[in-house]
Amino acid sequence: MRLLILTFVCLWRISTSTVWYEPEQVHIAVGDTADKMIIVWSTVNDTGDTTVLYGTNGKLTQEATGTRVKFTDGGSEKRSQFINKVILTGLAPKTEYTYVVGSKTFGWSDLFSFTTWPAGEDWSPSLVIFGDMGNENAKSLPSMQVDALQGMYDAVLHVGDFAYDMDVDNARVGDEFMRQIEPFASKLPYMTCPGNHEQAYNFSNYRARFWMPGDENKQMYYSFTMGPIRFISVATELIFFPQYGLVPIVEHYKWLEKELAEANKPENRAKQPWVITFGHRPMYCSNNDNDDCTHHESLIRVGIPYLHFLGWEPLFYKYGVDVALWAHEHSYERLWPVYNRVVLNGSYDAPYTNPGAPVHIITGSAGCKEDHDNFDKNIESWSAFRSDDYGYTRMKVINSTHLYMEQVSDDKSGAIIDKLTIIKEKHGAYTGYSKPVEPVTDPLKKLWKIWKKHVKDILP
């Protein structure tokens, strides 16, 4: 009897140990070059080593090691876990890799796989794009995962707002969300940007859980290339939570202008003609919830109200951003090409052929516990199409001149409710609109000079 009890206790301890050391929440992101893949997962306890076994043809013939960091949530329980990160390098293009994550001491995860992108710029990337998806009411998650497992996409763009919220219940909601997305986040690069629902404890859950290329300092903004596309991920929330510092707001603006200027150099536009930004809060929207994007002088668009300092829209126009992707509003809205609230269609019959300004898309309707956001009854002149159906966006860059997008409605059983083809015979800075963004009056110029004097050391 004693032997039986002792055996039971030993097995219970082994089982308990295995659970606490078991890898979970596996997700990947592309590295700073396409031959690298960032693999991230979580364990409750420190496993002693952080290892990925991987290879081709179903064989795990290669090994890579990485780092792990103890993350402690800011909630009352101070729950902690270890975030493990390994970067695979020297990957062959257009190749399927299978992999497991874990530790040599405590064992391995289930078997996962991903396929690297083709080499170079001459291929046609396909992506699924959405924002504002929670644990509860994640209406679009099942259909997006089915699409992904059928090989429809090369990457995922999650445009802010995760789980609702990752810090809730001492970060248990965040853990559950990461488990829910694992089936396709472990297979496709899951590229992200922060939203307002990540702001708790200075965005600590977002910073800890997601590792993006070139963002080792956790500034929450970065860029990457994907065939003929240069994606620039922006952190709109830095502007709306100044309690975390004013310097990051200015540094972000300086980085963004530098990044756009670099992207717009002729030699870079020759490789990546499509410059696409994605960030959480839009410059424009026609919802009736009084969010920033409903205001005539939205912070993202013009910067500091009336002073018009640190606004992003002039940068997007100056450096020729082709498409700006947003979320935040729990709806879908496609805009006509617009700058400074003025519609600049390519022509009456073909508005998206050689448009005179960036094309804005808002896609924040993947589903969360806050349900839909309604639209204002008055339709703005720059609003081309809008829907409050739950759904998500697909994008395919066909070649250097043609980009196709469509909106999937989960309320209508996967029906395509909107389509868009952008044709650009030439990429680069926009011209033809000479009026500046609403000029500043003289009294406010004086106020601006005073404010500038106090922060001159950090200004661009």
C-alpha positions, 0 to 999 in steps of 0.5 A: 500500500505504501509503495502504491501511494508513493508511486502515485505521489511521484507520478502526480509530481511528474505530471504537475511539473510537466504542465508547468513547464509545457510550452504554449501560446506559440506564435511567429513573426518574420525577422528583419530579413525574409530568411529569418523567423522569430518564434515565441512561446510561453512557459509558467516556470523557467525551463533552463534552456530555450530551444527550437528543433526544426527542419524540412521534409518533416525531419527535425535535423536542426537546432536553434537556441534563444533567450527567455525573459520573466514577465510579471503582470502588473495586476494584484496577483503579480502573476509571472511567466517566462516568454521564450524567443528564438530566431531561426536564421538562414532559412531557404525561400519558399520552403516548408519547415516543421518545428517544435519548441521547448527544452531539452530537460522538460520536453517539447511542444506539439509539431508545428509548421510554417512556409517561408516566403519566396525570395526577392520582390517578384511575387504576389503576397496575400494577407489577412488583415483585421483588428479589435478581436477579443476572446469573447465574440471573436466572430471572425476567428474560425473562418480566418483560421480555416482560410489560413490552414488552407494556405490562403495567406502568407501573413497576418496583420492584427491592427491592434486591440487584443483579447479585451484585454490582455491584462484582465484577470491578472493576464489570464485573458491574455494567456487564453487569447494567445492560446486561441490564435495559436493554430494560425499564429504558429503557422503564419507570421503574426504581425502586430501593432498596439491598440488602446486596449493594450495600454495597461501598465505601459503596454507591458503585456503587449511588449512582453508577448509580441516580438517584431523585427527590429523592435528589440528596444520595444518601442512598438513600431517597426517596418519589414518588407514582403516581396514588393511591399514595405510595411510600416507599423506605427504606434498610434497609442503613444499619442493618446497616452502621454502619461507614459512620456512625451519624448516617445511621441516625438521620437516616433514622429522622427522615426516615421519620417526617416522611415518614409523618406528611406522607403521613398528613395528611388532605389527602394521604391524600385524594389518595394513600390508599395508602401503600406502603413498599419496602425490602430487609430484612424485619421478618418472615420464616419462613426458616431462614437466621438472617437478621435477619427470623427473629429475635424482635427484628429490627433493622428492626422494633424497632430497637436490641435491648431498648432498642427505639429507632429501630424502624420498626414502631411508625411503620408502625402509627402512620401507617397504612402499607397495604403493606410490600414487602421482599426479601432472602430468596430466596423469596416470603412473604405475611403476615397483617396483623401488628403486634408479632408479633400477627395483626390480621386484618380478620375471620376470613372476610375477613382483608384487608378493613379489616385492623388492621395493615400487610400485609407481602410478601416478594418476593426470588425473581427469581433469582441465583447464590445460588439459593433460601432454604429455609423453617423447618419451623415456620410462624409464626402470622403467615405466610399463604402461602410459596413458594420458586419463582423468580418475581416479584410483580404489583401493581395498585391498582384504586381508592382502596379495592381493591388486587390482588397476585399472585405469578408462578411461573417454575418453573411456567411463569408460573402464578399461585401466590398472589393477594391483594386488600386492601380498605380503606374507610378509610386512616390510622392503625391503632387497637385495639392498645394494647400497646407494642412489648415494654417496656424493663426498668429497667436497660436504660432506664438504659443507654439514658439514658447512650447517649442523652446521648452522641448527643443532638445527632442524636436526633429 
